[in-house]
Amino acid sequence: MIHRSEKRRIMAAAVVFVAAGLLVAAAPRLRATRPTAEGVERGRYLVHHVAMCVQCHSPRDERGELQRLHLLEGGRIPVSSPYPDETWAFEAPHLAGLPGFDPDAVVTLLMTGHLPDGRSPRPPMPPFRLSREDAEAVVAYLSSLD
């Protein structure tokens, strides 16, 4: 029969073993949640100069100019659908800080053009096919904005 103090040591060792296993399994995810300054800067470049997210996801003034103090805070889509039978979104969502968005779902969307549940955003949102590194950089940049 195992003595009570021995049972406690076995249980403590089991808890430590399980906790260590969970940390090892989570290590890649923990690294991904701590973006580097270079990753954030790459995301800024992609958002502003490659994917051009600011063009639809930012409000415009009465002259149609981007409101520079409110970039990526959501806005009305500046163009209508060129296809009579295709309904476009009227507004693009607020992306600065990614409020209400699951960062992993945004990475999936940017890599596949689809949300994890298979749905796609309405046009004119393009079905991007970014690499994981670029998608994570975009999410890191958007998450860094307040």
C-alpha positions, 0 to 999 in steps of 0.5 A, a space after each residue: 500500500 502506498 503511503 499518503 505522502 507518497 501519493 501526494 508526491 506522485 500527484 504533484 509530479 503528475 501535475 508538473 508533468 501535465 503542465 510542462 506538456 501543455 507549455 511545450 504544446 503551446 510554445 509555438 502559439 506563445 511565440 506567435 502572439 508576441 510579434 516582433 517590431 519587424 513583424 509589426 512594421 511589415 504588417 504596416 507596409 502590407 496594410 498601407 502599401 500592398 493590400 491597400 486595406 486603408 482605402 476601404 477600411 477608413 472613413 473619407 471626408 466630403 471631398 473623398 479624401 481619407 481621414 488621416 486621423 481615423 485610418 482603419 476605423 471603418 468606413 463606407 465602401 467608396 465604390 459601388 459594384 460594377 456587376 448589377 447582380 452582385 451585392 457589395 458590402 456598404 461598409 468596411 469594418 473597423 480594423 484598428 485594434 481588431 475589436 471583436 475579431 478573433 486574430 486566428 480567424 483573421 489570419 485564416 481569412 487572409 491566407 485562404 479568403 475564407 473564415 474558419 467556418 467557410 464563409 467569405 466576406 462580401 465583395 469588394 473584399 478580395 480573397 487574399 492568399 497571403 503567406 502565414 508570415 504575412 497574414 500574421 504580420 498584418 494581424 500584428 500590425 492591426 492589433 497594435 493600433 488603438 
